[in-house]
Amino acid sequence: MDLTVRDVPGADRYEIREGDRVLGLAAYERQGDQVVFTHTEVDPDQEGDGVGSTLARGALDDVRSRGLRVVPRCSFIRGWIERHPDYADLVDAAR
């Protein structure tokens, strides 16, 4: 499976795609230097295939590359960061 993760700023979300097919998304609100993740969903047919993890990693890597902070209101993103402590430095503890 050849997956790509990309930011879609006009839709306020990161998408994970296989070709032209959207397999999942991580919705966010941009607030200054913060990316507030509010909701994540993956195509039910793709659950358990690592699509959600690839989406989370790609989105968080992009946030890091832009020098932004994360507020993980979404339980999936919050849980993923807890399981991958090398991403904990992105979390804005003040919020």
DSSP file (Angstrom, degrees, kcal/mol; ACC not computed):
  #  RESIDUE AA STRUCTURE BP1 BP2  ACC     N-H-->O    O-->H-N    N-H-->O    O-->H-N    TCO  KAPPA ALPHA  PHI   PSI    X-CA   Y-CA   Z-CA
    1    1 A M              0   0    0      0, 0.0     2,-0.9     0, 0.0    17,-0.0   0.000 360.0 360.0 360.0 123.5    0.0    0.0    0.0
    2    2 A D        -     0   0    0      2,-0.0    17,-0.5     0, 0.0     2,-0.3  -0.838 360.0-176.7 -99.6 100.0    1.5    3.3   -1.1
    3    3 A L  E     -A   18   0A   0     -2,-0.9     2,-0.4    15,-0.2    15,-0.2  -0.758  11.8-170.0-103.9 143.0    0.2    5.9    1.4
    4    4 A T  E     -A   17   0A   0     13,-2.3    13,-2.9    -2,-0.3     2,-0.5  -0.989   7.9-155.5-128.7 142.5    0.7    9.7    1.4
    5    5 A V  E     +A   16   0A   0     -2,-0.4     2,-0.3    11,-0.2    11,-0.2  -0.960  21.9 169.3-114.7 131.7   -0.2   12.1    4.2
    6    6 A R  E     -A   15   0A   0      9,-2.3     9,-2.7    -2,-0.5     2,-0.3  -0.996  34.5-116.3-144.3 150.0   -0.8   15.7    3.3
    7    7 A D  E     -A   14   0A   0     -2,-0.3     7,-0.2     7,-0.2     3,-0.1  -0.651  18.6-166.4 -80.4 136.6   -2.1   18.9    4.8
    8    8 A V  E >>> -A   13   0A   0      5,-3.0     3,-1.8    -2,-0.3     5,-1.2  -0.758   8.6-179.9-121.6  81.6   -5.3   20.3    3.2
    9    9 A P  G >45S+     0   0    0      0, 0.0     3,-0.9     0, 0.0    -1,-0.1   0.823  76.7  60.1 -57.6 -35.7   -5.4   23.8    4.8
   10   10 A G  G 345S+     0   0    0      1,-0.3    -2,-0.0    -3,-0.1    -3,-0.0   0.753 114.8  36.6 -63.7 -22.9   -8.6   24.9    3.0
   11   11 A A  G <45S-     0   0    0     -3,-1.8    -1,-0.3     2,-0.2     3,-0.1   0.375 108.2-125.5-106.8   0.2  -10.4   21.9    4.7
   12   12 A D  T <<5S+     0   0    0     -3,-0.9    16,-2.5    -4,-0.7     2,-0.3   0.940  73.3  97.8  53.4  52.9   -8.5   22.2    8.0
   13   13 A R  E   < -AB   8  27A   0     -5,-1.2    -5,-3.0    14,-0.3     2,-0.4  -0.992  70.0-124.2-161.2 156.4   -7.4   18.6    7.9
   14   14 A Y  E     -AB   7  26A   0     12,-2.2    12,-2.3    -2,-0.3     2,-0.4  -0.865  32.1-157.6 -97.2 140.3   -4.6   16.2    7.1
   15   15 A E  E     -AB   6  25A   0     -9,-2.7    -9,-2.3    -2,-0.4     2,-0.5  -0.921  11.2-150.3-118.4 146.6   -5.6   13.4    4.7
   16   16 A I  E     -AB   5  24A   0      8,-2.1     7,-3.0    -2,-0.4     8,-1.2  -0.977  27.6-176.8-112.3 130.2   -4.1   10.0    4.2
   17   17 A R  E     -AB   4  22A   0    -13,-2.9   -13,-2.3    -2,-0.5     2,-0.5  -0.908  33.4-156.3-129.5 150.7   -4.5    8.8    0.6
   18   18 A E  E >  S-AB   3  21A   0      3,-2.3     3,-1.8    -2,-0.3     2,-0.3  -0.942  83.0 -48.9-118.5 104.2   -3.8    5.8   -1.5
   19   19 A G  T 3  S-     0   0    0    -17,-0.5   -15,-0.1    -2,-0.5    -2,-0.0  -0.557 123.5 -21.8  65.2-127.0   -3.7    7.3   -4.9
   20   20 A D  T 3  S+     0   0    0     -2,-0.3     2,-0.5    -3,-0.1    -1,-0.3   0.489 116.4 102.2 -89.9  -4.7   -6.8    9.5   -5.3
   21   21 A R  E <   -B   18   0A   0     -3,-1.8    -3,-2.3     1,-0.0     2,-0.6  -0.704  66.7-140.6 -90.0 123.6   -8.7    7.6   -2.6
   22   22 A V  E     +B   17   0A   0     -2,-0.5    -5,-0.2    -5,-0.2     3,-0.1  -0.719  21.8 177.1 -80.7 120.6   -8.9    9.3    0.9
   23   23 A L  E     -     0   0A   0     -7,-3.0    20,-3.5    -2,-0.6     2,-0.3   0.616  61.9 -18.2 -98.9 -16.7   -8.5    6.6    3.5
   24   24 A G  E     -BC  16  42A   0     -8,-1.2    -8,-2.1    18,-0.3     2,-0.3  -0.984  55.1-145.6-175.8 171.1   -8.7    8.8    6.6
   25   25 A L  E     -BC  15  41A   0     16,-2.6    16,-2.5    -2,-0.3     2,-0.5  -0.992   9.9-150.5-151.3 154.6   -8.4   12.3    8.0
   26   26 A A  E     -BC  14  40A   0    -12,-2.3   -12,-2.2    -2,-0.3    14,-0.2  -0.933  25.8-151.7-127.0 105.1   -7.3   14.2   11.0
   27   27 A A  E     +BC  13  39A   0     12,-2.8    11,-2.1    -2,-0.5    12,-1.1  -0.466  21.1 173.5 -78.8 147.9   -9.3   17.4   11.4
   28   28 A Y  E     - C   0  37A   0    -16,-2.5     2,-0.4     9,-0.3     9,-0.2  -0.960  30.7-136.7-147.9 164.6   -7.7   20.4   13.2
   29   29 A E  E     - C   0  36A   0      7,-2.0     7,-3.0    -2,-0.3     2,-0.6  -0.994  24.3-138.2-119.9 132.5   -8.2   24.0   14.1
   30   30 A R  E     + C   0  35A   0     -2,-0.4     2,-0.4     5,-0.2     5,-0.2  -0.824  24.7 175.2 -93.6 124.1   -5.2   26.3   13.6
   31   31 A Q  E >   - C   0  34A   0      3,-2.3     3,-1.7    -2,-0.6     2,-0.3  -0.850  59.6 -66.3-131.3  94.7   -4.8   28.8   16.5
   32   32 A G  T 3  S-     0   0    0     -2,-0.4    -1,-0.1     1,-0.3    36,-0.0  -0.461 120.3  -9.7  63.1-121.9   -1.6   30.9   16.2
   33   33 A D  T 3  S+     0   0    0     -2,-0.3    36,-2.9    -3,-0.1     2,-0.4   0.210 121.8  93.6 -93.2  16.6    1.3   28.5   16.6
   34   34 A Q  E <   -Cd  31  69A   0     -3,-1.7    -3,-2.3    34,-0.2     2,-0.6  -0.851  58.5-156.2-111.9 145.6   -0.9   25.7   17.7
   35   35 A V  E     -Cd  30  70A   0     34,-2.5    36,-2.1    -2,-0.4     2,-0.9  -0.969  16.2-159.2-114.3 110.8   -2.6   22.9   15.7
   36   36 A V  E     -Cd  29  71A   0     -7,-3.0    -7,-2.0    -2,-0.6     2,-0.5  -0.807   7.0-150.3 -95.4 105.2   -5.6   21.7   17.7
   37   37 A F  E     +Cd  28  72A   0     34,-1.6    37,-1.6    -2,-0.9    36,-1.0  -0.650  23.9 168.6 -78.5 125.0   -6.5   18.2   16.6
   38   38 A T  E     +     0   0A   0    -11,-2.1     2,-0.3    -2,-0.5    37,-0.2   0.669  57.2   6.1-111.2 -24.1  -10.2   17.7   17.1
   39   39 A H  E     -C   27   0A   0    -12,-1.1   -12,-2.8    35,-0.1     2,-0.4  -0.961  50.9-167.5-164.8 139.7  -11.2   14.5   15.3
   40   40 A T  E     +C   26   0A   0     -2,-0.3     2,-0.3   -14,-0.2   -14,-0.2  -0.997  12.6 174.3-131.2 138.8   -9.6   11.6   13.4
   41   41 A E  E     -C   25   0A   0    -16,-2.5   -16,-2.6    -2,-0.4     2,-0.4  -0.998  10.9-165.3-143.8 149.4  -11.3    9.0   11.3
   42   42 A V  E     -C   24   0A   0     -2,-0.3   -18,-0.3   -18,-0.2     5,-0.1  -0.979  41.3 -91.5-130.8 142.2  -10.2    6.1    9.1
   43   43 A D    >>  -     0   0    0    -20,-3.5     3,-2.6    -2,-0.4     4,-0.6  -0.307  37.9-128.4 -49.0 126.0  -12.2    4.2    6.5
   44   44 A P  G >4 S+     0   0    0      0, 0.0     3,-0.7     0, 0.0    -1,-0.2   0.800 108.4  60.4 -53.8 -30.5  -13.6    1.2    8.5
   45   45 A D  G 34 S+     0   0    0      1,-0.2    -2,-0.1     3,-0.0   -22,-0.0   0.678 106.9  47.2 -69.7 -15.7  -12.2   -1.2    5.8
   46   46 A Q  G X4>S+     0   0    0     -3,-2.6     3,-1.9   -23,-0.2     5,-0.6   0.468  80.5 123.4-104.2  -4.7   -8.7    0.1    6.7
   47   47 A E  T <<5S+     0   0    0     -3,-0.7    -4,-0.0    -4,-0.6     0, 0.0  -0.322  76.7  22.3 -61.0 138.0   -9.0   -0.1   10.5
   48   48 A G  T 3 5S+     0   0    0      1,-0.0    -1,-0.3    -2,-0.0    -2,-0.0   0.437  97.6  98.1  85.9   0.0   -6.2   -2.3   12.0
   49   49 A D  T < 5S-     0   0    0     -3,-1.9    -2,-0.1     0, 0.0    -4,-0.0   0.321 102.1-103.6-101.0   6.6   -4.0   -1.9    8.9
   50   50 A G  T  >5S+     0   0    0     -4,-0.1     4,-2.3     3,-0.0     5,-0.2   0.537  85.8 125.2  85.2   6.5   -1.8    0.9   10.4
   51   51 A V  H  ><S+     0   0    0     -5,-0.6     4,-2.4     2,-0.2     5,-0.2   0.922  73.6  49.1 -65.7 -43.7   -3.5    3.7    8.4
   52   52 A G  H  > S+     0   0    0      1,-0.2     4,-2.7     2,-0.2    -1,-0.2   0.904 111.8  48.8 -62.2 -42.1   -4.4    5.7   11.5
   53   53 A S  H  > S+     0   0    0      2,-0.2     4,-2.7     1,-0.2     5,-0.2   0.901 111.2  49.5 -64.9 -40.9   -0.8    5.4   12.8
   54   54 A T  H  X S+     0   0    0     -4,-2.3     4,-2.4     2,-0.2    -2,-0.2   0.895 112.1  49.4 -64.4 -39.3    0.6    6.5    9.5
   55   55 A L  H  X S+     0   0    0     -4,-2.4     4,-2.7     2,-0.2     5,-0.2   0.941 112.3  46.8 -63.4 -48.8   -1.8    9.4    9.4
   56   56 A A  H  X S+     0   0    0     -4,-2.7     4,-2.8     1,-0.2     5,-0.3   0.941 114.2  47.0 -60.1 -48.4   -0.8   10.5   13.0
   57   57 A R  H  X S+     0   0    0     -4,-2.7     4,-2.5     1,-0.2    -1,-0.2   0.919 113.9  47.7 -61.3 -44.8    2.9   10.2   12.4
   58   58 A G  H  X S+     0   0    0     -4,-2.4     4,-1.8    -5,-0.2    -1,-0.2   0.915 114.2  46.1 -63.8 -43.5    2.7   12.1    9.1
   59   59 A A  H  X S+     0   0    0     -4,-2.7     4,-2.4     2,-0.2    -2,-0.2   0.932 115.4  45.9 -64.8 -45.9    0.6   14.9   10.5
   60   60 A L  H  X S+     0   0    0     -4,-2.8     4,-2.6    -5,-0.2    -2,-0.2   0.863 110.0  53.8 -68.8 -35.4    2.8   15.3   13.6
   61   61 A D  H  X S+     0   0    0     -4,-2.5     4,-2.3    -5,-0.3    -1,-0.2   0.896 110.0  48.7 -62.7 -38.9    6.0   15.2   11.6
   62   62 A D  H  X S+     0   0    0     -4,-1.8     4,-1.3     2,-0.2    -2,-0.2   0.923 109.9  50.7 -66.6 -44.0    4.6   18.0    9.5
   63   63 A V  H ><>S+     0   0    0     -4,-2.4     5,-2.1     1,-0.2     3,-0.5   0.934 111.6  48.9 -57.6 -46.5    3.6   20.0   12.6
   64   64 A R  H ><5S+     0   0    0     -4,-2.6     3,-1.6     1,-0.2    -1,-0.2   0.919 107.3  54.4 -59.8 -44.8    7.2   19.5   13.9
   65   65 A S  H 3<5S+     0   0    0     -4,-2.3    -1,-0.2     1,-0.3    -2,-0.2   0.765 108.4  50.3 -63.9 -23.9    8.7   20.6   10.6
   66   66 A R  T <<5S-     0   0    0     -4,-1.3    -1,-0.3    -3,-0.5    -2,-0.2   0.471 113.3-118.3 -91.5  -3.3    6.7   23.9   10.8
   67   67 A G  T < 5 +     0   0    0     -3,-1.6    -3,-0.2    -4,-0.4     2,-0.1   0.793  66.7 140.8  72.7  27.8    7.8   24.6   14.3
   68   68 A L      < -     0   0    0     -5,-2.1     2,-0.3    -6,-0.2   -34,-0.2  -0.467  46.9-123.8 -99.0 171.8    4.2   24.4   15.6
   69   69 A R  E     -d   34   0A   0    -36,-2.9   -34,-2.5    -2,-0.1     2,-0.4  -0.743  19.4-130.6-112.6 161.2    2.7   23.0   18.8
   70   70 A V  E     -de  35  91A   0     20,-3.1    22,-3.0    -2,-0.3   -34,-0.2  -0.924  14.3-170.4-118.3 137.3    0.0   20.4   19.2
   71   71 A V  E     -d   36   0A   0    -36,-2.1     2,-1.6    -2,-0.4   -34,-1.6  -0.943  18.8-156.3-118.7 104.9   -3.2   20.4   21.4
   72   72 A P  E     +d   37   0A   0      0, 0.0   -34,-0.1     0, 0.0     6,-0.1  -0.536  34.4 151.1 -88.6  76.9   -4.5   16.9   21.1
   73   73 A R        +     0   0    0     -2,-1.6     2,-0.3   -36,-1.0   -35,-0.2   0.788  54.4  88.4 -71.6 -26.8   -8.2   17.2   21.9
   74   74 A C  S  > S-     0   0    0    -37,-1.6     4,-2.5    -3,-0.3     5,-0.2  -0.576  77.9-141.8 -72.5 128.9   -8.9   14.2   19.7
   75   75 A S  H  > S+     0   0    0     -2,-0.3     4,-2.5     1,-0.2     5,-0.2   0.826  98.5  54.6 -64.7 -31.9   -8.6   11.0   21.7
   76   76 A F  H  > S+     0   0    0      2,-0.2     4,-2.4     1,-0.2    -1,-0.2   0.956 112.0  41.9 -66.9 -49.0   -6.9    9.1   18.9
   77   77 A I  H  > S+     0   0    0      2,-0.2     4,-2.4     1,-0.2     5,-0.2   0.915 115.5  51.3 -64.1 -42.5   -4.1   11.6   18.5
   78   78 A R  H  X S+     0   0    0     -4,-2.5     4,-2.1     1,-0.2    -2,-0.2   0.938 112.9  45.1 -59.2 -48.0   -3.7   12.0   22.2
   79   79 A G  H  X S+     0   0    0     -4,-2.5     4,-1.7     2,-0.2    -1,-0.2   0.869 110.9  53.6 -64.6 -37.5   -3.4    8.2   22.7
   80   80 A W  H  X S+     0   0    0     -4,-2.4     4,-0.8     1,-0.2    -1,-0.2   0.917 109.1  48.5 -64.5 -42.9   -1.0    7.9   19.8
   81   81 A I  H >< S+     0   0    0     -4,-2.4     3,-0.7     1,-0.2     6,-0.4   0.902 108.3  54.7 -63.7 -40.3    1.3   10.5   21.3
   82   82 A E  H 3< S+     0   0    0     -4,-2.1    -1,-0.2     1,-0.2    -2,-0.2   0.862 110.8  45.8 -61.1 -35.0    1.1    8.7   24.7
   83   83 A R  H 3< S+     0   0    0     -4,-1.7    -1,-0.2     1,-0.2    -2,-0.2   0.595 116.8  46.5 -82.5 -11.5    2.3    5.5   23.0
   84   84 A H    X<  +     0   0    0     -4,-0.8     3,-2.3    -3,-0.7    -1,-0.2  -0.689  67.8 179.0-129.9  76.7    5.0    7.4   21.1
   85   85 A P  G >  S+     0   0    0      0, 0.0     3,-1.4     0, 0.0     4,-0.4   0.642  71.5  78.3 -61.2 -14.9    6.7    9.6   23.7
   86   86 A D  G 3  S+     0   0    0      1,-0.3     3,-0.1     2,-0.1    -5,-0.1   0.585  96.7  48.9 -69.2  -6.2    9.2   10.9   21.1
   87   87 A Y  G X  S+     0   0    0     -3,-2.3     3,-1.8    -6,-0.4     4,-0.4   0.417  82.8  94.2-105.4  -2.6    6.3   13.1   20.0
   88   88 A A  G X  S+     0   0    0     -3,-1.4     3,-1.4     1,-0.3    -2,-0.1   0.783  72.0  69.5 -62.6 -27.8    5.4   14.4   23.5
   89   89 A D  G 3  S+     0   0    0     -4,-0.4    -1,-0.3     1,-0.3    -2,-0.1   0.680  91.1  62.4 -65.9 -15.6    7.6   17.5   23.1
   90   90 A L  G <  S+     0   0    0     -3,-1.8   -20,-3.1   -21,-0.1    -1,-0.3   0.723  80.1 101.8 -78.8 -21.6    5.1   18.7   20.5
   91   91 A V  B <  S-e   70   0A   0     -3,-1.4     2,-1.2    -4,-0.4   -20,-0.2  -0.458  74.1-132.8 -72.7 129.1    2.3   18.9   23.0
   92   92 A D    >   -     0   0    0    -22,-3.0     3,-1.5    -2,-0.2    -1,-0.1  -0.704  20.7-170.4 -81.7 100.1    1.5   22.4   24.3
   93   93 A A  T 3  S+     0   0    0     -2,-1.2    -1,-0.2     1,-0.3    -2,-0.0   0.687  77.1  69.6 -67.9 -19.1    1.3   21.7   28.0
   94   94 A A  T 3         0   0    0      1,-0.2    -1,-0.3    -3,-0.1    -2,-0.1   0.576 360.0 360.0 -76.9  -7.8    0.0   25.2   28.7
   95   95 A R    <         0   0    0     -3,-1.5    -1,-0.2     0, 0.0    -2,-0.2   0.411 360.0 360.0-110.1 360.0   -3.3   24.4   27.1
